[in-house]
Amino acid sequence: MSDGELETYSLVELAVDRLRRDILSGRTDPDERLVEEQLTRRLGISRAPLREAMRLLAEQGLVEHIPRRGARVATLSDDDVRELYEVRDVLERHAVTTTPPGRDLSRLRSALESIRKATETDDRLELANAHRRFHVEVVALSGNRQLTGLYESILVRIQLYMAVNMRREAETARAEDGVLRHERLFAAAEHGDAAALLEALSGHGARTYLN
């Protein structure tokens, strides 16, 4: 790769990171238009790396290209949300019921600590990312890498909406409620009780963010 190609690739990475943060933090709402002229000025890059970044974000399900209208933050219909949660539930159940005993919980414990820290600092993006990381680590305990990758891609799409709705929850719920929910999940995983973990996941309340 030449220096010019490396520089362009770095600009693409920069744009992907900045736009992804805006979308997943809820700073940019679903269906909001992404105007090239505004984004090139704000990010300080040309159209070529911006368009490549938008293509990569579209592959992740975060951006949609609309003929003759340009790009926008992806939207999900009620059916999309229902179907994504159904797939998530199936993957979680399979992962939990096939997890062998005695798995190392250090990564899950680290994710829980990230949730605590993000809650204390009121870092909304880091909190949303920490929530996603925790659930991915629950599934990763199964040892099935393909399953874990698929599961994380589902969570990224759901987070697109959860980020917006978590702002509403923050106005009415106690900040520590989210920590307590994940502590219960960790306790179930620590005891190696698949039934208790599945029950904790089903009562996790994530769907209420979408109301």
Secondary structure by P-SEA (a helix, b strand, c coil): ccaaaaaaaaaaaaaaaaaaaaaaaccccccccccaaaaaaaacccaaaaaaaaaaaaaaccbbbccccccccccccaaaaaaaaaaaaaaaaaaaaaccccccaaaaaaaaaaaaaaaaacaaaaaaaaaaaaaaaaaaccccaaaaaaaaaaaaaaaaaaaaaaaaaaaccccaaaaaaaaaaaaaaaaccaaaaaaaaaacccccccc
